[in-house]
Amino acid sequence: MTDRLEKWIADHAAGLSTHQIAVKYGVGQTTVWSTLKDAGFQMAPVSARERAREFDESILEDYKEGHLVRDIAARYNTTLYAISQIRAEYGLPPRRARPYEEPMRISGVSLGAIGPLLKALPKEDFDLLLAAAAARRKTVAQVLIEDWEAE
């Protein structure tokens, strides 16, 4: 048994959710869930909508401020469909998609790990990152990767 798995098991036994463990260790929630399941834990499936439920108010605020749905989904480690469900549940109309000059093509980078990292950012830093992405007409993931590659 690896040290990482032992820590995750201890955290899970202490009552932390798979989402909380994922944020704590900077990995995707699915990774935590499947690793614990493979270790013999009985894991109930968690829908993307259920994962996002505790963040409804923050998600709605970001949506109303005009942030890209894919950036909101990444920040809260959920799916575009879950954001759409939340929007519909609260009676907000859908937005038209914003055009991009190039399709998002990122290889060799685990985008699943970006969500927990974004969630751990202070709101002010995330807002700065969103502003930078909007100014460049890119997604948050593209901005992060471009800046990382430039260093």
C-alpha positions as CSV (number, residue, x, y, z in Angstrom):
1,M,0.0,0.0,0.0
2,T,1.4,3.4,-1.0
3,D,1.8,6.3,1.4
4,R,-0.7,8.3,-0.8
5,L,-3.3,5.5,-0.5
6,E,-2.8,5.3,3.3
7,K,-3.3,9.0,3.6
8,W,-6.4,8.9,1.5
9,I,-7.8,6.0,3.5
10,A,-7.2,7.9,6.7
11,D,-8.8,11.0,5.4
12,H,-11.8,9.0,4.1
13,A,-12.2,7.3,7.5
14,A,-12.0,10.7,9.1
15,G,-15.1,11.7,7.1
16,L,-13.6,13.7,4.2
17,S,-15.4,13.4,0.9
18,T,-13.6,12.3,-2.2
19,H,-13.9,15.9,-3.4
20,Q,-12.2,17.2,-0.3
21,I,-9.4,14.6,-0.5
22,A,-8.9,15.5,-4.2
23,V,-8.6,19.2,-3.4
24,K,-6.2,18.5,-0.5
25,Y,-3.8,16.4,-2.7
26,G,-4.3,18.3,-6.0
27,V,-5.7,15.4,-7.9
28,G,-9.1,14.7,-9.6
29,Q,-12.0,13.5,-7.6
30,T,-12.4,10.5,-10.0
31,T,-8.9,9.5,-9.2
32,V,-9.6,9.4,-5.5
33,W,-12.9,7.6,-5.9
34,S,-11.5,4.9,-8.2
35,T,-8.4,4.4,-6.1
36,L,-10.4,3.9,-3.0
37,K,-12.8,1.6,-4.8
38,D,-9.9,-0.5,-6.1
39,A,-8.6,-0.7,-2.5
40,G,-11.9,-2.4,-1.6
41,F,-14.0,0.5,-0.3
42,Q,-17.7,0.4,-1.2
43,M,-18.0,3.7,-3.1
44,A,-21.4,5.1,-4.1
45,P,-21.3,6.7,-7.6
46,V,-21.4,10.5,-7.4
47,S,-22.9,12.5,-10.2
48,A,-21.3,15.6,-11.5
49,R,-24.4,17.5,-10.3
50,E,-24.1,16.1,-6.8
51,R,-20.4,17.1,-6.7
52,A,-21.3,20.7,-7.6
53,R,-24.4,21.0,-5.3
54,E,-22.4,22.5,-2.4
55,F,-21.2,25.3,-4.7
56,D,-24.5,26.3,-6.3
57,E,-24.4,29.9,-5.1
58,S,-20.8,30.4,-6.2
59,I,-21.4,28.8,-9.5
60,L,-24.4,31.0,-10.1
61,E,-22.5,34.1,-9.2
62,D,-19.7,33.2,-11.6
63,Y,-22.3,32.4,-14.3
64,K,-24.1,35.7,-13.8
65,E,-20.7,37.6,-14.0
66,G,-20.3,36.1,-17.5
67,H,-17.5,33.7,-16.9
68,L,-17.1,30.9,-19.4
69,V,-19.1,27.8,-18.5
70,R,-16.1,25.6,-19.1
71,D,-14.0,27.7,-16.7
72,I,-16.7,27.5,-14.1
73,A,-16.9,23.7,-14.5
74,A,-13.1,23.4,-14.2
75,R,-13.0,25.6,-11.0
76,Y,-15.7,23.4,-9.3
77,N,-14.5,20.1,-10.7
78,T,-17.7,19.3,-12.5
79,T,-19.1,19.1,-16.0
80,L,-20.6,21.5,-18.5
81,Y,-23.8,19.6,-18.2
82,A,-23.9,20.0,-14.4
83,I,-23.5,23.8,-14.8
84,S,-26.3,23.7,-17.4
85,Q,-28.5,21.8,-14.9
86,I,-27.8,24.3,-12.1
87,R,-28.5,27.2,-14.4
88,A,-31.8,25.7,-15.5
89,E,-32.8,24.8,-11.9
90,Y,-32.4,28.4,-10.9
91,G,-34.2,29.7,-13.9
92,L,-31.3,31.4,-15.7
93,P,-31.4,31.4,-19.5
94,P,-28.7,29.7,-21.5
95,R,-26.0,31.9,-23.1
96,R,-24.8,31.7,-26.6
97,A,-21.4,30.1,-27.0
98,R,-18.5,32.5,-27.5
99,P,-16.4,31.9,-30.6
100,Y,-12.8,31.0,-30.3
101,E,-10.2,31.4,-33.0
102,E,-8.7,28.0,-32.4
103,P,-10.2,24.8,-30.8
104,M,-8.9,23.9,-27.4
105,R,-6.1,21.2,-28.1
106,I,-4.0,20.4,-25.1
107,S,-2.1,17.1,-25.0
108,G,0.0,15.6,-22.2
109,V,-1.7,17.6,-19.4
110,S,-4.2,16.2,-16.9
111,L,-7.1,18.7,-17.2
112,G,-8.9,16.7,-14.4
113,A,-6.2,18.0,-11.9
114,I,-6.8,21.6,-12.9
115,G,-10.3,21.8,-11.3
116,P,-9.1,21.1,-7.7
117,L,-6.2,23.5,-8.1
118,L,-8.5,26.2,-9.3
119,K,-11.0,25.6,-6.5
120,A,-8.1,26.0,-4.0
121,L,-7.3,29.5,-5.3
122,P,-8.6,32.5,-3.4
123,K,-11.6,34.1,-5.2
124,E,-9.5,37.3,-6.0
125,D,-6.8,35.2,-7.7
126,F,-9.3,33.2,-9.7
127,D,-11.0,36.4,-10.8
128,L,-7.6,37.7,-12.0
129,L,-7.1,34.5,-13.9
130,L,-10.5,34.7,-15.5
131,A,-9.9,38.3,-16.5
132,A,-6.6,37.3,-18.1
133,A,-8.3,34.5,-20.0
134,A,-11.1,36.8,-21.2
135,A,-8.5,39.4,-22.3
136,R,-6.7,36.7,-24.4
137,R,-9.9,35.1,-25.6
138,K,-8.7,31.8,-24.2
139,T,-9.9,29.4,-21.6
140,V,-8.4,29.3,-18.1
141,A,-6.7,26.0,-18.9
142,Q,-5.1,27.5,-22.1
143,V,-3.9,30.5,-20.1
144,L,-2.4,28.3,-17.4
145,I,-0.6,26.1,-19.9
146,E,0.6,28.9,-22.1
147,D,2.1,30.7,-19.0
148,W,3.6,27.5,-17.7
149,E,5.2,26.8,-21.1
150,A,6.5,30.4,-21.3
151,E,8.5,30.0,-18.0
